[in-house]
Amino acid sequence: MRKAAMPYFVLALFALLYLAATVLVQLPPLVAAVYGVMSLTCFAVYAIDKRAARANTWRTPEKTLWLLGLLCGWPGALLAQQWLRHKNAKRSFQVVFWITVLVNMMGFAWMTLQYAQAV
């Protein structure tokens, strides 16, 4: 798989997992709303940071970008990295970013299983 295609593969995989979880355990719409709002927020913060980088003004701390991604905004962050070409080449940032994606997906899986057992 080409390196450029991997982010889209991860997004597609998550979309399929989310769809399966929704069909199998009827996840509440609030989950989709949280991912949607946080993804839009994260994308906007990346865009603001990209503009600040070009203008050489105050930047958003990387810890903030990672935290927003961890808190369900990573799909938007991933799209921002690809479409805005921002923070996609800095290896040290990417390593932590992908760890936050993994932790979020594991949390999603765990919470889905907990929800399934409660229903």
N, C-alpha and C positions, 0 to 999 in steps of 0.2 A: 504494500500500500504506500502510495506517495505521501510524503510528510504533509503536504498541503491539504490532502484529503482527510487526514486523521481527525481534525477537529469536527468536521461534518459527520464523520462516522460515529464519533462519541455522542454528538447531538442526536443523531438518528437512533442510536442504541438506547439512549435515555428516553427518547420519545416512544420507542417500542415498549420499553419496560414500564413507562408510565401508563401507556395505553393498556397493556396487559394487567397492570395493577388496578386500573380503573374498571376494566371489564370483570375481573375476577373478584375483587373485594369492594367494588363500588366506592372508590375514594371520594370524599366530599369535594365539591367544587372549590372550596377554600384552598386546597392544596395547589390547584392550578393557578388560582388567583395570586397566591404568595409567590410562586415561581415566576409568574408573568410580571407582577409589579416589581419584584426584586431584580429580574432580568432587565427590565426597562430602566430602572434606576441605575443599575450597574453599567449598562451601555452608556447612559447619559454621563455618568461620572468619568468613564474612560474617555468620552468625547471631550469633556471639559479639560481633563488632564492632557490630552493630546494637543488641544489648543494652547494650553499653558506652556507645554514643552516647546511649541513653535515660537511662542511669544517670549520665552525665557522669563516667565513669571512664576508665582507660587504654584507648586505642584501638589497633587494629592499624594499623601504617603502611600507607599506600596502596601503597608499593613492594612490600610483602609480598603484598598482594592481587593486584597485577599479576603478580608472579613466580609465584604459585600458578596464576593463569590461564594464563600462558605455558607452564607445565609441565604442560599437558594438563587443567587444572582449569577452563578457561573455560566448558564447558557447565554445570557446577554453579554457577559464578559468575553466569552469565547467568540461570539459574533463580532464584538467590537475589536478584538485583537485581529481578526481576519479582515474585516471590512475597512477599519480605520488604520490598519497596520501599526498598531500601538501595543507595545509590551510583548510582541510576539517573537522577538529575536533575543531578548535578554534572558540568557539561560538560567541565571540564579532566580529570576522572577518566575520563569516557567516551571521550574522544579517545585517551588512552593505552591504555585497556582494549581498544578496537577494533583498535588497532595490534597489541597482543599476540595477539588472536584471529587476525588476518590472518597474523602471523608463524608462529603455531602451525599454522594450516591449510596454509601454504606448506611448513613443515617436515614435516608429515604427508604431503603430496603427494610431496615430494622423497624421504622415506624409503620410501614405498610404491613409487616408481619404482625406487629402489636395490634394494629387496627383490625386486621383480619381475624385475630383470635378473640377480640372484644365483640365483634359483630355476630 
